[in-house]
C-alpha cells in the first residue's frame, strides 16, 4: 500500500496519523538547511493567533516564529514537497471524499524555550481548514530535546493524549477541527513545515 493510502486509511479510522520517512533524508536536510539560512537572515516573524482584525501576538499562548510559503517563490526542495502534498490531496479526496481544494503552509521555528499552548487549528466561524499536516526537519532529535507535539486523542477526555517527537522526516496529520494539540517547550531549535488542506465552507 502506498504511504499516502496508508495515511488515508489511518485518518478514516481514527482521524490522525504518524508517517515516518515521507521525504528522503537528503530532501529533509535540504529543507532544514534552507530554513536555518532564512532564520539566520532574519526572514521569520513572530507567530500570532487569530486572523484579520483579531490577529495579535501573544507569546504566552505561542512563541514560535514563522515564514509563510509563497507558491511563486518556492525553492526546488519546497517544490518537491508541495508536489508530494498535492498527490496526498488527490489521494485523500479519492479515498475519503474530503473535498480538499487548496494547501496553505508556513515554515515554523521554535527556538529554545518556545512553545504553543493547547488549541485547535480551525478558526472560529469557518470550517475551511480541514486537515493539518506537519513535516518535521530535526536531525538527531532526542526525547531530552523536548518539543513534542501533544495531541489530545479523545475530544471528550482531556487526560487522554499522545506525545509525538518531532523526528526528522516525520509527517503528522490530523483533522483540524477535531483534535486539540499543543507543542511542548523545545530545548533546541525545532523546525517544521506546517500546512493545512482546506475545503470550501
RODO-2510 file (C-alpha; in nm, 4 decimals, decimal comma):
residues 201
     n   res          X          Y          Z
     1     x     0,0000     0,0000     0,0000
     2     x     0,1316     0,3452    -0,0939
     3     x     0,2183     0,5614     0,2071
     4     x    -0,0448     0,8160     0,1025
     5     x    -0,3084     0,5421     0,1000
     6     x    -0,1859     0,4318     0,4436
     7     x    -0,2350     0,7883     0,5687
     8     x    -0,5872     0,7951     0,4230
     9     x    -0,6705     0,4623     0,5876
    10     x    -0,5495     0,5777     0,9268
    11     x    -0,7334     0,9103     0,9005
    12     x    -1,0546     0,7291     0,8150
    13     x    -1,0216     0,5010     1,1177
    14     x    -0,9032     0,7377     1,3926
    15     x    -0,8707     1,0883     1,2435
    16     x    -0,4953     1,1299     1,2888
    17     x    -0,1759     0,9516     1,1911
    18     x     0,2034     0,9442     1,2048
    19     x     0,4007     0,8639     0,8887
    20     x     0,7788     0,8374     0,9037
    21     x     1,0142     0,8768     0,6094
    22     x     0,7737     1,0536     0,3743
    23     x     1,0677     1,2544     0,2386
    24     x     1,4212     1,1321     0,1834
    25     x     1,6931     1,2226     0,4358
    26     x     1,8529     1,4307     0,1596
    27     x     1,5377     1,6356     0,0995
    28     x     1,4776     1,6739     0,4735
    29     x     1,8340     1,8044     0,5141
    30     x     1,7914     2,0422     0,2193
    31     x     1,4663     2,1837     0,3565
    32     x     1,6077     2,2153     0,7073
    33     x     1,9237     2,3899     0,5893
    34     x     1,7144     2,6356     0,3863
    35     x     1,5065     2,7156     0,6929
    36     x     1,8098     2,7771     0,9108
    37     x     1,9604     3,0075     0,6472
    38     x     1,6371     3,2095     0,6339
    39     x     1,6266     3,2182     1,0143
    40     x     1,9819     3,3475     1,0366
    41     x     1,8942     3,6081     0,7736
    42     x     1,6051     3,7407     0,9847
    43     x     1,3335     3,6281     0,7430
    44     x     1,0955     3,4861     1,0062
    45     x     0,8322     3,6791     1,2020
    46     x     0,6765     3,6141     1,5444
    47     x     0,3725     3,3906     1,5047
    48     x     0,0355     3,5290     1,6075
    49     x    -0,3110     3,3976     1,6828
    50     x    -0,6447     3,4874     1,5281
    51     x    -0,6942     3,6338     1,1836
    52     x    -0,7929     3,9595     1,0212
    53     x    -0,8780     4,2248     1,2789
    54     x    -0,8426     3,9688     1,5580
    55     x    -0,4811     3,8845     1,4743
    56     x    -0,2398     3,9569     1,7580
    57     x     0,0854     3,8390     1,9152
    58     x     0,0556     3,6554     2,2459
    59     x     0,3811     3,4893     2,3479
    60     x     0,2129     3,3285     2,6495
    61     x    -0,0026     3,1343     2,4027
    62     x     0,2617     3,0702     2,1361
    63     x     0,6219     3,1796     2,0933
    64     x     0,7301     3,0255     1,7636
    65     x     0,8425     3,2142     1,4534
    66     x     0,7029     3,1579     1,1050
    67     x     0,7541     3,2360     0,7388
    68     x     0,4578     3,1700     0,5103
    69     x     0,5153     2,9692     0,1937
    70     x     0,4681     3,1666    -0,1274
    71     x     0,3971     2,9280    -0,4192
    72     x     0,5620     3,1791    -0,6537
    73     x     0,8857     3,1922    -0,4524
    74     x     0,9456     2,8309    -0,3547
    75     x     1,2838     2,6624    -0,3710
    76     x     1,3355     2,3385    -0,5684
    77     x     1,3180     2,1412    -0,2440
    78     x     0,9938     2,3098    -0,1408
    79     x     0,8521     2,2446    -0,4878
    80     x     0,9207     1,8720    -0,4478
    81     x     0,7478     1,8745    -0,1106
    82     x     0,4470     2,0648    -0,2455
    83     x     0,4213     1,8176    -0,5350
    84     x     0,4112     1,5322    -0,2813
    85     x     0,1439     1,7140    -0,0812
    86     x    -0,0617     1,7610    -0,3983
    87     x    -0,0528     1,3858    -0,4565
    88     x    -0,1623     1,3371    -0,0952
    89     x    -0,4539     1,5769    -0,1533
    90     x    -0,5657     1,3799    -0,4581
    91     x    -0,5394     1,0505    -0,2690
    92     x    -0,7404     1,1812     0,0265
    93     x    -1,0115     1,3184    -0,1996
    94     x    -1,0314     0,9884    -0,3868
    95     x    -1,0330     0,7676    -0,0770
    96     x    -1,2211     0,9844     0,1745
    97     x    -1,4179     1,2353    -0,0395
    98     x    -1,2936     1,5263     0,1725
    99     x    -1,3302     1,7892    -0,0993
   100     x    -0,9853     1,9355    -0,0334
   101     x    -0,9011     2,2053    -0,2866
   102     x    -0,6125     2,4139    -0,1522
   103     x    -0,2994     2,3877     0,0614
   104     x    -0,1502     2,6714     0,2642
   105     x     0,1512     2,6422     0,4862
   106     x     0,4409     2,8041     0,6632
   107     x     0,7887     2,7295     0,7861
   108     x     0,7996     2,7277     1,1660
   109     x     1,0915     2,7506     1,4067
   110     x     1,0610     2,7049     1,7811
   111     x     1,3763     2,8480     1,9427
   112     x     1,4874     2,7017     2,2770
   113     x     1,2178     2,7572     2,5411
   114     x     0,9370     2,8300     2,2955
   115     x     0,6006     2,6534     2,2916
   116     x     0,2419     2,6638     2,1652
   117     x    -0,0375     2,6130     2,4181
   118     x    -0,3349     2,3828     2,3643
   119     x    -0,5516     2,4901     2,0699
   120     x    -0,7482     2,3866     1,7622
   121     x    -0,6253     2,4758     1,4138
   122     x    -0,9649     2,5767     1,2783
   123     x    -1,0594     2,9438     1,3062
   124     x    -1,3884     3,0267     1,4773
   125     x    -1,6735     3,0672     1,2319
   126     x    -1,5117     2,8772     0,9443
   127     x    -1,4664     2,5142     0,8518
   128     x    -1,2167     2,5732     0,5718
   129     x    -0,9132     2,4222     0,7443
   130     x    -0,9898     2,0527     0,7236
   131     x    -0,6618     1,8647     0,7648
   132     x    -0,3410     1,9705     0,9396
   133     x    -0,0116     1,8250     0,8150
   134     x     0,3184     1,8850     0,9961
   135     x     0,6517     1,7716     0,8500
   136     x     0,9433     1,7763     1,0943
   137     x     1,3009     1,8587     0,9933
   138     x     1,5076     1,7895     1,3044
   139     x     1,8207     1,5805     1,2645
   140     x     1,9265     1,3642     1,5594
   141     x     1,6349     1,4745     1,7767
   142     x     1,6225     1,3142     2,1211
   143     x     1,3430     1,2931     2,3773
   144     x     1,5535     1,5143     2,6053
   145     x     1,5311     1,7915     2,3426
   146     x     1,1626     1,8373     2,4306
   147     x     0,9389     1,9986     2,1702
   148     x     0,6945     1,7086     2,1439
   149     x     0,3588     1,7537     1,9755
   150     x     0,0933     1,6612     2,2313
   151     x    -0,2243     1,5576     2,0542
   152     x    -0,5415     1,5055     2,2553
   153     x    -0,6732     1,1823     2,1077
   154     x    -1,0222     1,1933     2,2586
   155     x    -1,2101     1,5267     2,2461
   156     x    -1,4251     1,4091     2,5388
   157     x    -1,1283     1,3186     2,7629
   158     x    -0,8677     1,5925     2,8183
   159     x    -0,6474     1,3472     3,0055
   160     x    -0,6030     1,1199     2,7056
   161     x    -0,3195     1,2344     2,4833
   162     x    -0,0123     1,1154     2,2982
   163     x     0,3232     1,2933     2,2838
   164     x     0,4907     1,2709     1,9423
   165     x     0,8577     1,3552     1,8983
   166     x     0,9372     1,5864     1,6019
   167     x     1,1731     1,3397     1,4342
   168     x     1,3417     1,4188     1,1034
   169     x     1,1223     1,3275     0,8055
   170     x     0,8160     1,2516     1,0205
   171     x     0,4751     1,3686     0,8987
   172     x     0,1836     1,4044     1,1403
   173     x    -0,1670     1,4587     1,0008
   174     x    -0,4923     1,5160     1,1883
   175     x    -0,8389     1,6596     1,1363
   176     x    -0,8012     2,0302     1,2101
   177     x    -1,1359     2,0896     1,3777
   178     x    -1,1387     1,7748     1,5879
   179     x    -0,8079     1,7358     1,7690
   180     x    -0,6758     1,9902     2,0155
   181     x    -0,2979     1,9854     2,0433
   182     x    -0,0008     2,1751     2,1809
   183     x     0,3746     2,1991     2,1328
   184     x     0,5740     2,1376     2,4474
   185     x     0,8774     2,3604     2,5157
   186     x     1,1760     2,2823     2,2955
   187     x     1,5335     2,2850     2,4221
   188     x     1,6925     2,3496     2,0833
   189     x     1,5738     2,4881     1,7518
   190     x     1,2723     2,2835     1,6408
   191     x     1,1957     2,3016     1,2680
   192     x     0,8787     2,2090     1,0825
   193     x     0,6742     2,2849     0,7749
   194     x     0,3134     2,3107     0,8865
   195     x     0,0270     2,3230     0,6408
   196     x    -0,3466     2,2890     0,6097
   197     x    -0,5611     2,1384     0,3398
   198     x    -0,8718     2,3491     0,3015
   199     x    -1,2237     2,2652     0,1883
   200     x    -1,4885     2,5119     0,0795
   201     x    -1,7047     2,6021     0,3792
***
